[in-house]
Amino acid sequence: MSRVIGGRSPANVLKYLKDIRFPAHKADLLRHAVREGAKEPVLDVIANLPDGNYTNMADVITGVGKVE
């Protein structure tokens, strides 16, 4: 998997989104990660995802790969 800001991997982000229901907007992803106890580095990645709706986990992985 690709690496993102500060070496954070998509796997770290997905760990906190594993039970989310799709479709989900970026704001839904962020709220879910907060409820799951995600720490600041993971929340930063989610906050910087491209705005929009995500239809599945593959969309989220693609979005994480676009975070600089």
C-alpha positions, -999 to 999 in steps of 0.1 A, spaced: 0 0 0 11 35 -6 25 57 21 9 90 30 17 121 51 43 113 78 45 76 67 9 69 77 -5 40 57 -40 34 43 -41 4 66 -40 27 96 -69 48 83 -89 17 73 -86 3 108 -109 30 121 -133 27 92 -138 -11 92 -175 -10 103 -187 21 84 -217 18 61 -214 29 26 -221 51 8 -205 76 31 -195 112 27 -161 124 38 -177 140 69 -193 106 78 -158 90 75 -144 115 99 -172 112 125 -169 74 124 -131 75 129 -136 98 159 -161 75 174 -137 46 169 -109 64 187 -87 74 159 -57 96 168 -48 129 152 -25 116 124 -54 94 111 -80 121 115 -57 145 96 -55 121 67 -93 116 66 -98 154 69 -76 159 39 -94 133 17 -110 147 -15 -144 160 -7 -173 138 -18 -191 105 -13 -173 72 -10 -192 41 -22 -168 15 -8 -135 9 9 -117 9 -24 -128 45 -29 -114 54 5 -81 37 -3 -79 57 -36 -87 89 -17 -60 82 9 -35 78 -19 -43 113 -31 -36 129 3 -3 148 1 
